[in-house]
Amino acid sequence: MELLKDRILDLLAKYRKEKTGIVGTAVVLAFVVLALLAPFISPYSPFLMSPERLAAPSIGHLMGTDDAGRDVFSQFLYGVRISLLIGVLSAAISGIIGTIVGAISGFYGGRIDYILMRITDSFMVIPRFFLALVIVAMFGTNFWNLVFVIGILSWPSSARLLRAQFLSIKELQFVEAARAMGASNFNIMWDEILPNAFSPVVVDVTLEIGFAILLESELSFLGLGDPNLWSWGYMIYSGQAYLLISPWLVFFPGLGISLVVIAFSLIGDSLNKILNPRFKLG
């Protein structure tokens, strides 16, 4: 894994020169800090009700209050934590599944490749949102169900990208040399090929974080978010009935979702510029 470590260090050195990526990273880090400090900087409990129903933003309530008098700013801070956790954990699950499937499929080829790619195609054909809608409605709307469902529906793109990389790299001379020296298939896959093939998956997983946050928001907007946790999507769901008279209930979580998704898109684009030679030539 020394090769992978060297590639990561080289990537970080090049990434520092990407201004859009730095902006995206700064935005994400700012929200991560808010998520970590939420219990300390939140002025109220996000579930604490008060007589000040639908109060406009003020010094006492920076983002106003909802229909039960709960502080929207406190909900927003805790919503950062839940939305980011869902995005990162879902993307991690999809990246792991996609890496395993893509590596095995590309390395072994033949019947194994055919079966795995048909399974991948079946996941890609069905619209992700509607399949997630059905699964969450069937199995429940708690936090881990959302993470698991979004994760298992997002891996096909990573699998296809890694499979393509494995197919092109496994025939190169350094792989043949490792095989001639007696290296096992496992060592060839994970020590020789994967460090050279992983770049597109890094970009894809970065973008998947934003897509996962959007998907969770869409499910929550339809009432399929975890009612015991404040995510930005659930905030929009709770405030949609009061959109005309209290637009801040939807505006602030919507702004948070937009900023985070754009930030991850900027990070993904910058990584693509660094890792994809064809992008540079184009």
C-alpha positions as semicolon CSV with decimal commas, in nm:
position;residue;x (nm);y (nm);z (nm)
1;M;0,000;0,000;0,000
2;E;0,306;0,229;-0,012
3;L;0,219;0,314;-0,372
4;L;-0,130;0,420;-0,267
5;K;0,014;0,636;0,011
6;D;0,252;0,808;-0,232
7;R;-0,033;0,872;-0,475
8;I;-0,245;1,029;-0,200
9;L;0,040;1,262;-0,099
10;D;0,093;1,358;-0,464
11;L;-0,281;1,420;-0,502
12;L;-0,285;1,652;-0,199
13;A;0,010;1,850;-0,337
14;K;-0,168;1,903;-0,670
15;Y;-0,504;1,969;-0,505
16;R;-0,368;2,273;-0,321
17;K;-0,337;2,447;-0,658
18;E;-0,706;2,401;-0,745
19;K;-0,886;2,718;-0,634
20;T;-1,239;2,587;-0,686
21;G;-1,154;2,272;-0,495
22;I;-1,012;2,476;-0,208
23;V;-1,333;2,682;-0,195
24;G;-1,543;2,366;-0,189
25;T;-1,323;2,214;0,080
26;A;-1,347;2,531;0,290
27;V;-1,728;2,524;0,272
28;V;-1,741;2,156;0,367
29;L;-1,496;2,205;0,655
30;A;-1,703;2,500;0,782
31;F;-2,012;2,280;0,795
32;V;-1,814;1,998;0,957
33;V;-1,706;2,239;1,232
34;L;-2,069;2,346;1,281
35;A;-2,170;1,981;1,304
36;L;-1,905;1,903;1,564
37;L;-1,979;2,212;1,771
38;A;-2,359;2,191;1,744
39;P;-2,415;2,086;2,110
40;F;-2,199;2,377;2,229
41;I;-2,313;2,664;2,004
42;S;-2,679;2,570;1,970
43;P;-2,877;2,821;2,180
44;Y;-3,165;2,578;2,244
45;S;-3,253;2,214;2,211
46;P;-3,390;2,156;1,859
47;F;-3,693;1,987;2,019
48;L;-3,762;2,259;2,281
49;M;-4,105;2,413;2,220
50;S;-4,204;2,767;2,317
51;P;-4,499;3,006;2,278
52;E;-4,313;3,199;2,005
53;R;-4,468;3,018;1,713
54;L;-4,355;3,106;1,359
55;A;-4,147;3,399;1,486
56;A;-3,940;3,577;1,221
57;P;-3,557;3,572;1,240
58;S;-3,432;3,794;1,523
59;I;-3,146;3,826;1,769
60;G;-3,310;3,574;2,000
61;H;-3,383;3,333;1,717
62;L;-3,136;3,386;1,433
63;M;-3,338;3,177;1,187
64;G;-3,679;3,224;1,342
65;T;-3,899;2,956;1,497
66;D;-4,126;2,686;1,355
67;D;-4,494;2,614;1,412
68;A;-4,420;2,466;1,756
69;G;-4,195;2,751;1,867
70;R;-3,877;2,549;1,820
71;D;-3,560;2,737;1,728
72;V;-3,478;2,689;1,357
73;F;-3,110;2,779;1,404
74;S;-3,069;2,496;1,654
75;Q;-3,244;2,258;1,415
76;F;-3,014;2,378;1,136
77;L;-2,700;2,308;1,340
78;Y;-2,810;1,956;1,429
79;G;-2,933;1,909;1,072
80;V;-2,578;1,970;0,946
81;R;-2,462;1,670;1,147
82;I;-2,734;1,433;1,027
83;S;-2,722;1,535;0,660
84;L;-2,342;1,512;0,641
85;L;-2,339;1,178;0,824
86;I;-2,596;1,033;0,588
87;G;-2,405;1,163;0,286
88;V;-2,062;1,040;0,398
89;L;-2,174;0,701;0,533
90;S;-2,390;0,629;0,228
91;A;-2,106;0,724;-0,008
92;A;-1,866;0,507;0,193
93;I;-2,098;0,206;0,162
94;S;-2,145;0,262;-0,211
95;G;-1,769;0,307;-0,259
96;I;-1,686;-0,015;-0,074
97;I;-1,946;-0,220;-0,263
98;G;-1,850;-0,063;-0,595
99;T;-1,479;-0,126;-0,534
100;I;-1,531;-0,493;-0,447
101;V;-1,768;-0,561;-0,737
102;G;-1,567;-0,363;-0,992
103;A;-1,234;-0,514;-0,890
104;I;-1,356;-0,875;-0,896
105;S;-1,544;-0,823;-1,222
106;G;-1,257;-0,653;-1,402
107;F;-0,985;-0,884;-1,271
108;Y;-1,146;-1,221;-1,331
109;G;-1,360;-1,140;-1,636
110;G;-1,552;-1,418;-1,809
111;R;-1,864;-1,557;-1,644
112;I;-1,800;-1,375;-1,317
113;D;-1,776;-1,045;-1,501
114;Y;-2,095;-1,120;-1,696
115;I;-2,300;-1,203;-1,384
116;L;-2,174;-0,907;-1,181
117;M;-2,229;-0,661;-1,466
118;R;-2,583;-0,785;-1,524
119;I;-2,655;-0,727;-1,155
120;T;-2,499;-0,382;-1,186
121;D;-2,711;-0,306;-1,494
122;S;-3,028;-0,408;-1,310
123;F;-2,951;-0,154;-1,035
124;M;-2,877;0,118;-1,293
125;V;-3,193;0,063;-1,497
126;I;-3,433;0,117;-1,205
127;P;-3,464;0,487;-1,108
128;R;-3,276;0,525;-0,780
129;F;-3,523;0,762;-0,616
130;F;-3,829;0,546;-0,673
131;L;-3,653;0,229;-0,560
132;A;-3,533;0,408;-0,246
133;L;-3,887;0,532;-0,191
134;V;-4,027;0,179;-0,201
135;I;-3,756;0,024;0,018
136;V;-3,770;0,293;0,287
137;A;-4,150;0,279;0,292
138;M;-4,131;-0,100;0,342
139;F;-3,854;-0,124;0,602
140;G;-3,889;0,199;0,799
141;T;-3,754;0,551;0,809
142;N;-3,486;0,537;1,077
143;F;-3,136;0,680;1,025
144;W;-2,955;0,352;0,951
145;N;-3,220;0,237;0,707
146;L;-3,175;0,560;0,511
147;V;-2,795;0,523;0,510
148;F;-2,811;0,158;0,403
149;V;-3,072;0,212;0,130
150;I;-2,896;0,512;-0,023
151;G;-2,561;0,331;-0,004
152;I;-2,670;0,009;-0,174
153;L;-2,844;0,202;-0,452
154;S;-2,542;0,421;-0,535
155;W;-2,258;0,174;-0,601
156;P;-2,305;0,079;-0,971
157;S;-2,122;0,383;-1,111
158;S;-1,815;0,314;-0,893
159;A;-1,824;-0,054;-0,993
160;R;-1,830;0,025;-1,365
161;L;-1,553;0,283;-1,338
162;L;-1,324;0,049;-1,144
163;R;-1,400;-0,247;-1,372
164;A;-1,293;-0,043;-1,674
165;Q;-0,970;0,052;-1,500
166;F;-0,896;-0,307;-1,399
167;L;-0,957;-0,433;-1,754
168;S;-0,700;-0,191;-1,895
169;I;-0,438;-0,225;-1,620
170;K;-0,437;-0,601;-1,555
171;E;-0,262;-0,668;-1,888
172;L;0,028;-0,427;-1,822
173;Q;0,382;-0,552;-1,771
174;F;0,417;-0,474;-1,401
175;V;0,111;-0,692;-1,329
176;E;0,258;-0,976;-1,535
177;A;0,585;-0,934;-1,346
178;A;0,408;-0,960;-1,011
179;R;0,228;-1,273;-1,131
180;A;0,556;-1,425;-1,249
181;M;0,709;-1,362;-0,906
182;G;0,434;-1,573;-0,749
183;A;0,205;-1,302;-0,612
184;S;-0,145;-1,423;-0,531
185;N;-0,451;-1,291;-0,712
186;F;-0,550;-1,105;-0,398
187;N;-0,214;-0,928;-0,372
188;I;-0,214;-0,844;-0,742
189;M;-0,565;-0,697;-0,718
190;W;-0,522;-0,491;-0,403
191;D;-0,149;-0,412;-0,397
192;E;-0,065;-0,374;-0,766
193;I;-0,376;-0,282;-0,965
194;L;-0,603;-0,101;-0,718
195;P;-0,361;0,185;-0,631
196;N;-0,334;0,257;-1,006
197;A;-0,705;0,221;-1,075
198;F;-0,868;0,393;-0,781
199;S;-0,862;0,755;-0,904
200;P;-1,203;0,759;-1,082
201;V;-1,367;0,601;-0,778
202;V;-1,235;0,880;-0,554
203;V;-1,405;1,137;-0,777
204;D;-1,725;0,934;-0,797
205;V;-1,750;0,881;-0,420
206;T;-1,695;1,254;-0,361
207;L;-1,984;1,339;-0,592
208;E;-2,198;1,063;-0,438
209;I;-2,186;1,242;-0,100
210;G;-2,376;1,534;-0,251
211;F;-2,618;1,302;-0,434
212;A;-2,682;1,110;-0,110
213;I;-2,765;1,431;0,077
214;L;-3,003;1,529;-0,203
215;L;-3,168;1,187;-0,204
216;E;-3,217;1,193;0,172
217;S;-3,369;1,540;0,141
218;E;-3,608;1,420;-0,127
219;L;-3,717;1,123;0,086
220;S;-3,756;1,343;0,394
221;F;-3,955;1,596;0,192
222;L;-4,208;1,318;0,129
223;G;-4,222;1,232;0,499
224;L;-3,983;0,937;0,482
225;G;-3,704;1,088;0,692
226;D;-3,626;0,986;1,049
227;P;-3,878;1,183;1,264
228;N;-3,651;1,149;1,568
229;L;-3,364;1,342;1,407
230;W;-3,341;1,686;1,253
231;S;-3,194;1,666;0,906
232;W;-3,219;1,950;0,655
233;G;-3,458;1,742;0,447
234;Y;-3,685;1,683;0,744
235;M;-3,676;2,056;0,823
236;I;-3,806;2,131;0,471
237;Y;-4,076;1,867;0,514
238;S;-4,186;2,021;0,845
239;G;-4,187;2,375;0,708
240;Q;-4,348;2,324;0,367
241;A;-4,700;2,382;0,502
242;Y;-4,595;2,730;0,616
243;L;-4,391;2,826;0,311
244;L;-4,595;3,137;0,224
245;I;-4,618;3,283;0,574
246;S;-4,283;3,166;0,716
247;P;-4,044;3,108;0,425
248;W;-3,740;3,093;0,655
249;L;-3,848;2,743;0,764
250;V;-3,759;2,616;0,415
251;F;-3,505;2,877;0,302
252;F;-3,227;2,806;0,553
253;P;-3,216;2,425;0,523
254;G;-3,254;2,458;0,146
255;L;-2,959;2,698;0,141
256;G;-2,754;2,454;0,349
257;I;-2,829;2,166;0,112
258;S;-2,741;2,379;-0,191
259;L;-2,411;2,498;-0,046
260;V;-2,297;2,151;0,059
261;V;-2,394;1,985;-0,270
262;I;-2,221;2,260;-0,472
263;A;-1,913;2,232;-0,248
264;F;-1,882;1,858;-0,306
265;S;-1,933;1,915;-0,678
266;L;-1,645;2,165;-0,679
267;I;-1,427;1,916;-0,494
268;G;-1,521;1,641;-0,739
269;D;-1,450;1,861;-1,042
270;S;-1,110;1,959;-0,904
271;L;-1,020;1,597;-0,835
272;N;-1,130;1,509;-1,188
273;K;-0,898;1,773;-1,334
274;I;-0,606;1,625;-1,141
275;L;-0,680;1,256;-1,187
276;N;-0,829;1,238;-1,536
277;P;-0,569;1,299;-1,811
278;R;-0,837;1,320;-2,082
279;F;-1,001;1,604;-1,889
280;K;-0,677;1,803;-1,908
281;L;-0,639;1,742;-2,279
282;G;-0,999;1,839;-2,346
